[in-house]
């Protein structure tokens, strides 16, 4: 059973980390830049607070701006749980939304819940598939945009002929109409 929970509200440029103990008592609250040396200092400070007891880290993003933090935690053998952002947004009432409050909510939810999923380091095949899928989605979006531009242009000059085409018409069908 972990003794400390470190909730992190991840951002692009900065993260806010809040550490609580088994009673929900605040042990550390800090805003840190999203850069390796600063994050390593934070990890070291939290581990020093734990005095050798396990620490469970929780984060509200599982990619993007949080990728460096997740990689550094994995490299240091730390357990990281993912808590969805919508779980955080409506969990507690109070004075308003802030990064510090969100980080506390993330840590507190992880302390109380047992259904949160661990963040796993992506294997090489999964990372390659994600890159290929993202590239394919970009190509599909570009193709759709080109077809829609062509259709709009043709409809502007020849409204009677082009108005009956379906939205799934390919460029080849548009050429031969």
N, C-alpha and C positions, 0 to 999 in steps of 0.2 A: 504494500500500500504506500503510495507516494506521500511524502510529508509536505511537499511544496508544489503548487501549481503556478505556472508562469503563463499568463494570458497575454497574447500579443495582438494588438490591433494594427494590422499591416497596412502600409501605404506605399506609394511609389518612392518618395524621397526619404520618408521617416517612418519609424514604427514607434508605438508606445507599448511598453511592457509593464505589466503589473504582476507582482508575485504575492500570493496569499498562502497561509498555512492551513492545516486541517480545520481550524476553527473559523476560517474566513477572515482572519486578521491580516491587514495589509503589512507586508514585509518590505516591499520595494515598489516604487512607481517611477518609471524613467522613460523619457522620450529620447530616441537615439536615431542617428542618421543611418540610412540604408547603405552602409559601406562596410567592407569586411573587418577592418581593424576595430571599428566601434562596436559592431555586433559581437565580435570575439571577446571584447572587454565586458560587454553585457552578460554573455554566456558565462564567463569566468566569475563575475560578481554573483550571479544567481547560484552557480555551483558552490561558491564559497559560503553563501547563506545556508545551503542545505547541509553542510557539514558531513558530507558523505551519504546522506539519505537520498533516495531517488527523487528526481524532479520530473514532473510531467509538463511538457510544453504544449500549449494550445495556440492555434492561429486561425484567423478568419478567412484567409486566402490559401489556396493550395498551389498557386502558380503565379506568374507575373511578378509583381513587386515583392512577393514573399519568397521567391525562389532562392535567393541568396541566403536568407535566414534559414530556410528549411535545409539547404545543402550544408551549411555550417553546423547546424544542430545534428544532422545525420553523421557528419564527419566526427563529431564529438560523442557519438554513441548515445544521443538523447532521444527519448520517445516523444514524438510530436503527434498531436491529435488535431483533426480538422473540425472546426465548428462553423456551420454555415452562417453567413452574414445576417440572414433574416431571423435566425434564432437570437442573435445579439440585439437586433434593432428593436424588438418589441418585448424584451424580457423584463426590464425593470423600469419603474416610473421614477421620475425625479426632476431635477432642475433643467435638464436638457441633455442633448447629445454632445459628448466630447470624446476625444481619443482615450483619455485616461479612464473615463467611465466605461467605455466599450471594452477596454483591456481588462478592467475589473470584472465585468460581466462575463467575458470569455473565460477567465480563470475560475470564477465562481460556478459557472455552468459545468465546466469540466470537473470540478471538485464534487459536484452533486450527481452528475449523470454518468451512466455506464454504457451508453449507446453511441458514443462518438467514435468515428472511424480514424485509425492511424493513417498518417501520411506516409506513403511508401516511396522510396527513392525509385524513380523510373529506370527500368532496364533499357539497354541500348535499342532493342527492337521497338519497344513502346515509344521511345523518343523519336525514332525514325518514322514510325507510322504517324505520329502526331504531326511531324513536319510535312510529310507527304499529304496528309489529309488537309492541312491548312493551305498548302499550295493548290490543291485541287479546288478547294472552296473559293480561293482567289480567282482561279481560271473560270469557274462557273459564274461568279459575280461579274467578271469582265465581259464574258460572252453575253450574259443577260443584259448588261448595260448597253453593249454595242447593238444588239437586236432592237432594244427599245428605242435607241437613238435613230436607227435606220427606219424603223416603223413610223416614228413621229415625223421624221423628215419626209418620207413618202406620203404619209397621210396629209401633210401640209400642202404638197403639190398636186396630188391625185386623190382627193378625198373619196370619190365614188368607188374607185378601184380597190383601195386599201382598207376601207372601213370594215369589210367582212372577214378579214383575216383573224384567225385566233391568236391569242397571246402566246401560244406555243409554237408558232410557225418558225421554222428554221431559216437562216439566211439564204439557203439554197432555194427554198420555196418562195421567199421574197424576191429573189433574183428573177425567177421564171414567171412571175405573175404579170 
